[in-house]
């Protein structure tokens, strides 16, 4: 990927400069850009919860509005676009390793350094969803919505990855046995 100023503007890279700490954009915004699609939301990641919280206050000071708090981050609206401010891993490498699908495992940091899963470009080009099962969140509704979003973009999911995803769902959502 050529990180030209024009390309970076399409993923709203300039917002990173507003935060005094190290941070990076990862996931869907970069994927949408690479597919030639409109960027609808931007996920910005921070190496610590402390940095994320400071950045929320800075973003609010810039006029961003709080939309929703979720377990790993905060959804905000700024200049008509949705931003998620998240702490997931201490670095872009850690972060993309913790993503649930290889096709989401891409990041660009504040210094314009590009990071990606070893199979990212192959899976993006072939439009294949490969489930990595590394994401710490056990909220499968969000994972299912993300999967449907990629299926609607023309990506495919093979039997092996579907079974891996469903087995993870079953494992993480088993109800404890009742004690009588």
N, C-alpha and C positions, 0 to 999 in steps of 0.2 A: 504494500500500500504506500503510495506517495503521500507524505504528510504535507501537502501544500497548504498555504493559508486558506485557500478556497475550500479544500476538503475539510479542514479543521472547523471552519465556520459552519459547515453543514451538520456537524455533530455538537455544535454549541461549545466548542473547546474553550472559547474566550472566557467562559464563566469560571473555569479553574483558576484563572489569574486573580480572581477576587478573593480567594481563600489564601491565608498566609501559610498554610501547612501543605505538605505533600499530599496529592490526591490524584485520582485518575478516573476516566470515563471507561466503562466496560459494558459489554453485552449488546443489547438490542439496538441502541442508536448506531453503533458501528456496523452491525449486521444490516440494518435498514439502508444505511448509506451505501454499503458495498453492493447491495441488491438494486440500487437505483431507486429506492423507495423513500418517501417522506419520513423524516425523523419525527416521531410523535411524542417520545419521552426520552429523557436522558438519565442514566443511572451514574451518580458520582460516588466514588468510594474513598474512604479515609482509612489510614493505618491504625487509628485508635478511636475509641468511643469519645474520648475527650476532644479530639480534633473534629469529629463529626458534630458534636454538640456546639462547639464554638462556631463552626461553619453555618449551622442553622441560624444562629443569632446574627451573623454577618449577612446571610441571605435575606433574613427578615428585614434588616436595616436597608437593604437594597430595594425593598418593596415586594419580596416574595411572600406569598400567603401559605400558611400551613393548611394542608388538605386532610392529612391522615397520618397517624402514628401507627407503625406496625412493628413486630418484634425485632427486626434487624435494622430498621431505619425510619425515615420520615419522608412522606410525599409532600411536595410543595409545588405551587404554581408560580411561574415567573415569566412575564412578557408573553402570556398565552400558551406557554409550554409547561408540561409536567416534568418535574425533576424528583428523583428519589435520592436522598442522601443516606448512605449506608456505610456501616463498618462490617466488613466480611473479609477477614485476613489482614495481615500486616503489610502486604505488598501486592502489586498487581499479579505477580506469579501465584501467591497464595490464594488470592481472590478467584482468579479464573480456574484454579484447580478445584475450588469448592463449588463451582457452578454445576448445575444438574445436566446440561447438555453441551456437547463439544461445540456445537454450532453457535453457542452463546459465549464461548470461552475466548474472548478477545478483549484487549484493553489498550488504551493509550494514556500515558501519564502526563503530568504537568510539564515534563521536560521533553515532550513529544517522542518518547520512547514507546515502541510498539511491542506488545506481548500477545502471544496466542498459543493455544493448545496445538500440539504437534500435528493433529489431524484436522484442525479448524478449516483450512482452505480447501482440503479435499472434500470434507463434508458439506461445506458451503456450496462448492461448485456442483456437487452431485445432489444437493438439497436433501441430505439424509440427516435424520435426528438420531444421535447416538447418546444414550442415557449413561451418565457417569456415576450416578448415585452418591455423589460426594457432598451435596448441599446439606448443611446442618439443620435447616428448617424442616419440620415434619408436617408442614402445611401443604398437603397434596392438592388442595383446591387451587392454590396459586400455581403449582407445578402443572396441573392439568390445564389450567387456562393458558399458560405459556405454551404447552404442547399444542393445544388447539390453535393458538395464534400462528405457530409455525406450520402446522398442517394446512391452515387456510392460506398461507403464503406459498403453498405448493411443495413443502417438504414432505418426505415420506418417513415412516417408521417401520422397520422390519420386525418380523415375529420375535426374534431374539431380544431386541431392545424393548418391545412391548411387554414380553414376559418378565424381563428384568425390572421394568418400571412397576408392573402390577405386583410382583413378588415383594418389592420394596414397600409398596402401599400396604399390603397385607401384613408384613412384618412390623411396620411402624404403627399400625392402627389396631393391633390385637388388643382386645379388651382384657383387663386382668380377670383371672378366674374368681368367681364369687366364693366367698367363704360362708358356709352355712353353719 
